Amino acid sequence: MFNKPASTLSLELPYLVKNLPCVINMFKCAVFCVIFFAAAFARPQSNDPTPIPIVAQYSNNAPDGSFNTTYETGNGIKVQNSGYIKRIHVPAHEDESGKLVEEHEEDIIVQVGSFSYTDTDGNVISLSYIADENGFQPTGDHLPKAPQPDQTESFARSVGQPQQQQFTQQPQPFSLQPQGQGQF
């Protein structure tokens, strides 16, 4: 195959079939090189390669499943996280497949914690949270807050809008049939 002039060299099917293990190995090598270079170029580019030290750290894991971890870094990041096992009552319900799950008790892990850091503008951002049977519940001054019902009613009155709109026209049924003489 390689005795042909350069203009007529090509990967012919018989050559590929005959040398399939070699072709597969070349393909694997090419894929590995692409992944390696993609990972090397995708790493974060930092102007300051100095590692940030951990200035304080505490961790305790108890035999009952509870834990407590805190740490602070040299750039002012502070993290606290603790957890414990809580037994909850689960009422009877249907699972995703429609099968009835009887009433029972279940152990869950409750986590309570907080973290704080300084943003690029120099503001200290603090967030506290609890994660339990009601889900992840974060609180922090920087998080948006939903308006309370009394706030929306007073806003509606201040702009002169009625609190509830009354619809006089009945909703029309939805149809996939074209209306009128036009075409889509």
C-alpha positions as a Markdown table, in Angstrom:
| # | Residue | x | y | z |
|---|---|---|---|---|
| 1 | Met | 0.0 | 0.0 | 0.0 |
| 2 | Phe | 2.8 | 2.5 | 0.8 |
| 3 | Asn | 4.6 | 1.8 | -2.5 |
| 4 | Lys | 2.0 | 3.8 | -4.3 |
| 5 | Pro | 2.6 | 7.5 | -5.2 |
| 6 | Ala | 1.6 | 9.9 | -2.4 |
| 7 | Ser | -1.3 | 11.2 | -4.4 |
| 8 | Thr | -2.9 | 7.8 | -4.5 |
| 9 | Leu | -2.4 | 6.8 | -0.8 |
| 10 | Ser | -5.6 | 6.3 | 1.0 |
| 11 | Leu | -7.0 | 4.1 | 3.8 |
| 12 | Glu | -8.5 | 1.3 | 1.9 |
| 13 | Leu | -11.1 | -1.0 | 3.5 |
| 14 | Pro | -9.1 | -4.2 | 3.1 |
| 15 | Tyr | -6.2 | -2.5 | 4.9 |
| 16 | Leu | -8.4 | -1.3 | 7.7 |
| 17 | Val | -10.0 | -4.8 | 8.2 |
| 18 | Lys | -6.7 | -6.6 | 8.0 |
| 19 | Asn | -5.1 | -4.2 | 10.6 |
| 20 | Leu | -8.2 | -3.6 | 12.7 |
| 21 | Pro | -6.4 | -4.1 | 16.1 |
| 22 | Cys | -3.7 | -1.5 | 15.1 |
| 23 | Val | -6.4 | 0.9 | 13.8 |
| 24 | Ile | -8.3 | 0.6 | 17.1 |
| 25 | Asn | -5.2 | 1.2 | 19.1 |
| 26 | Met | -4.4 | 4.3 | 17.0 |
| 27 | Phe | -8.0 | 5.5 | 17.6 |
| 28 | Lys | -7.7 | 4.9 | 21.3 |
| 29 | Cys | -4.4 | 6.9 | 21.4 |
| 30 | Ala | -6.0 | 9.8 | 19.4 |
| 31 | Val | -9.0 | 9.9 | 21.8 |
| 32 | Phe | -6.7 | 9.8 | 24.8 |
| 33 | Cys | -4.6 | 12.7 | 23.4 |
| 34 | Val | -7.7 | 14.8 | 22.7 |
| 35 | Ile | -9.0 | 14.2 | 26.2 |
| 36 | Phe | -5.6 | 14.9 | 27.8 |
| 37 | Phe | -5.1 | 18.2 | 25.9 |
| 38 | Ala | -8.8 | 19.2 | 26.5 |
| 39 | Ala | -8.3 | 18.6 | 30.3 |
| 40 | Ala | -5.0 | 20.4 | 30.3 |
| 41 | Phe | -6.3 | 23.5 | 28.5 |
| 42 | Ala | -9.7 | 23.5 | 30.5 |
| 43 | Arg | -8.0 | 23.8 | 33.9 |
| 44 | Pro | -8.6 | 27.2 | 35.5 |
| 45 | Gln | -6.0 | 29.7 | 34.5 |
| 46 | Ser | -5.0 | 31.7 | 37.6 |
| 47 | Asn | -2.7 | 34.7 | 37.8 |
| 48 | Asp | -1.8 | 33.8 | 41.4 |
| 49 | Pro | -0.6 | 30.2 | 41.6 |
| 50 | Thr | -0.1 | 30.5 | 45.4 |
| 51 | Pro | -2.1 | 27.9 | 47.3 |
| 52 | Ile | -4.5 | 29.3 | 49.9 |
| 53 | Pro | -3.7 | 27.8 | 53.4 |
| 54 | Ile | -6.2 | 26.3 | 55.8 |
| 55 | Val | -5.7 | 28.3 | 59.0 |
| 56 | Ala | -8.1 | 26.4 | 61.2 |
| 57 | Gln | -9.8 | 23.1 | 60.9 |
| 58 | Tyr | -11.9 | 20.9 | 63.1 |
| 59 | Ser | -13.8 | 17.7 | 62.4 |
| 60 | Asn | -15.6 | 15.2 | 64.6 |
| 61 | Asn | -17.5 | 12.1 | 63.5 |
| 62 | Ala | -19.5 | 10.5 | 66.3 |
| 63 | Pro | -20.5 | 6.8 | 66.4 |
| 64 | Asp | -24.2 | 7.7 | 66.4 |
| 65 | Gly | -23.8 | 9.2 | 62.9 |
| 66 | Ser | -23.6 | 12.9 | 64.0 |
| 67 | Phe | -20.8 | 15.0 | 62.8 |
| 68 | Asn | -19.4 | 18.5 | 63.1 |
| 69 | Thr | -16.9 | 20.1 | 60.7 |
| 70 | Thr | -15.5 | 23.7 | 60.6 |
| 71 | Tyr | -12.6 | 25.3 | 58.7 |
| 72 | Glu | -11.3 | 28.7 | 57.8 |
| 73 | Thr | -8.9 | 29.6 | 55.0 |
| 74 | Gly | -6.3 | 32.2 | 54.6 |
| 75 | Asn | -8.4 | 34.3 | 52.3 |
| 76 | Gly | -11.3 | 34.6 | 54.9 |
| 77 | Ile | -13.6 | 31.7 | 53.8 |
| 78 | Lys | -15.3 | 30.3 | 56.9 |
| 79 | Val | -17.4 | 27.0 | 56.7 |
| 80 | Gln | -19.4 | 25.3 | 59.5 |
| 81 | Asn | -21.4 | 22.1 | 58.9 |
| 82 | Ser | -23.0 | 19.8 | 61.4 |
| 83 | Gly | -25.4 | 16.9 | 61.1 |
| 84 | Tyr | -27.3 | 14.4 | 63.0 |
| 85 | Ile | -29.7 | 11.5 | 62.3 |
| 86 | Lys | -33.4 | 12.2 | 62.9 |
| 87 | Arg | -36.3 | 9.7 | 62.8 |
| 88 | Ile | -39.3 | 10.9 | 60.9 |
| 89 | His | -42.8 | 9.6 | 60.4 |
| 90 | Val | -43.6 | 8.9 | 56.7 |
| 91 | Pro | -47.4 | 8.7 | 56.0 |
| 92 | Ala | -48.8 | 6.1 | 53.6 |
| 93 | His | -48.4 | 7.3 | 50.0 |
| 94 | Glu | -48.0 | 6.1 | 46.4 |
| 95 | Asp | -44.5 | 5.9 | 44.9 |
| 96 | Glu | -43.6 | 6.9 | 41.3 |
| 97 | Ser | -44.9 | 3.6 | 39.9 |
| 98 | Gly | -48.3 | 3.9 | 41.7 |
| 99 | Lys | -47.4 | 1.2 | 44.2 |
| 100 | Leu | -48.8 | 1.9 | 47.7 |
| 101 | Val | -46.1 | 2.5 | 50.3 |
| 102 | Glu | -47.4 | 1.9 | 53.8 |
| 103 | Glu | -46.9 | 4.3 | 56.8 |
| 104 | His | -43.5 | 3.8 | 58.4 |
| 105 | Glu | -40.6 | 5.6 | 60.2 |
| 106 | Glu | -37.4 | 6.5 | 58.5 |
| 107 | Asp | -34.0 | 7.8 | 59.5 |
| 108 | Ile | -32.8 | 10.9 | 57.7 |
| 109 | Ile | -29.6 | 13.0 | 58.0 |
| 110 | Val | -30.3 | 16.6 | 59.0 |
| 111 | Gln | -27.5 | 19.1 | 58.1 |
| 112 | Val | -27.2 | 22.6 | 59.5 |
| 113 | Gly | -24.4 | 24.9 | 58.5 |
| 114 | Ser | -23.2 | 28.2 | 57.2 |
| 115 | Phe | -20.4 | 29.7 | 55.2 |
| 116 | Ser | -19.1 | 33.1 | 54.5 |
| 117 | Tyr | -16.6 | 34.7 | 52.0 |
| 118 | Thr | -15.6 | 38.1 | 50.7 |
| 119 | Asp | -16.8 | 38.8 | 47.1 |
| 120 | Thr | -14.8 | 40.7 | 44.5 |
| 121 | Asp | -16.3 | 44.0 | 45.7 |
| 122 | Gly | -15.2 | 43.5 | 49.3 |
| 123 | Asn | -18.6 | 42.6 | 50.6 |
| 124 | Val | -18.9 | 39.7 | 53.1 |
| 125 | Ile | -21.4 | 37.2 | 51.8 |
| 126 | Ser | -22.9 | 34.9 | 54.5 |
| 127 | Leu | -25.3 | 32.0 | 54.0 |
| 128 | Ser | -26.9 | 29.7 | 56.6 |
| 129 | Tyr | -28.8 | 26.6 | 55.8 |
| 130 | Ile | -30.7 | 23.6 | 57.0 |
| 131 | Ala | -31.3 | 20.5 | 55.0 |
| 132 | Asp | -33.9 | 18.1 | 56.4 |
| 133 | Glu | -37.1 | 16.4 | 55.4 |
| 134 | Asn | -38.3 | 19.7 | 54.0 |
| 135 | Gly | -35.4 | 20.1 | 51.6 |
| 136 | Phe | -32.5 | 22.5 | 51.4 |
| 137 | Gln | -33.5 | 25.8 | 53.0 |
| 138 | Pro | -30.8 | 28.6 | 52.6 |
| 139 | Thr | -31.0 | 32.0 | 54.2 |
| 140 | Gly | -28.8 | 35.0 | 53.6 |
| 141 | Asp | -29.1 | 38.8 | 53.1 |
| 142 | His | -27.9 | 38.4 | 49.4 |
| 143 | Leu | -30.6 | 35.9 | 48.5 |
| 144 | Pro | -33.8 | 37.2 | 46.8 |
| 145 | Lys | -36.9 | 37.2 | 49.0 |
| 146 | Ala | -40.4 | 36.3 | 47.9 |
| 147 | Pro | -42.9 | 39.1 | 48.6 |
| 148 | Gln | -45.2 | 38.5 | 51.5 |
| 149 | Pro | -49.0 | 38.4 | 50.8 |
| 150 | Asp | -49.6 | 41.7 | 52.7 |
| 151 | Gln | -46.9 | 43.4 | 50.7 |
| 152 | Thr | -48.5 | 42.4 | 47.3 |
| 153 | Glu | -51.9 | 43.6 | 48.5 |
| 154 | Ser | -50.6 | 46.9 | 49.7 |
| 155 | Phe | -48.7 | 47.4 | 46.4 |
| 156 | Ala | -51.8 | 46.6 | 44.3 |
| 157 | Arg | -53.8 | 49.2 | 46.3 |
| 158 | Ser | -51.0 | 51.8 | 46.0 |
| 159 | Val | -51.0 | 51.6 | 42.2 |
| 160 | Gly | -54.8 | 51.6 | 42.0 |
| 161 | Gln | -55.2 | 48.1 | 40.6 |
| 162 | Pro | -57.9 | 45.7 | 41.8 |
| 163 | Gln | -56.6 | 42.9 | 44.0 |
| 164 | Gln | -58.3 | 40.2 | 41.8 |
| 165 | Gln | -59.3 | 40.6 | 38.2 |
| 166 | Gln | -62.7 | 39.2 | 37.2 |
| 167 | Phe | -62.8 | 37.6 | 33.8 |
| 168 | Thr | -66.0 | 38.2 | 31.9 |
| 169 | Gln | -65.1 | 36.2 | 28.8 |
| 170 | Gln | -65.2 | 32.4 | 29.1 |
| 171 | Pro | -62.0 | 30.7 | 28.0 |
| 172 | Gln | -62.1 | 29.2 | 24.5 |
| 173 | Pro | -61.4 | 25.4 | 24.1 |
| 174 | Phe | -58.0 | 24.6 | 22.6 |
| 175 | Ser | -58.0 | 23.1 | 19.1 |
| 176 | Leu | -55.3 | 21.9 | 16.8 |
| 177 | Gln | -57.5 | 22.5 | 13.8 |
| 178 | Pro | -56.7 | 25.6 | 11.7 |
| 179 | Gln | -59.1 | 28.5 | 12.2 |
| 180 | Gly | -60.5 | 30.3 | 9.1 |
| 181 | Gln | -59.4 | 30.0 | 5.5 |
| 182 | Gly | -55.7 | 30.6 | 6.0 |
| 183 | Gln | -52.9 | 28.0 | 5.8 |
| 184 | Phe | -50.0 | 27.5 | 8.2 |
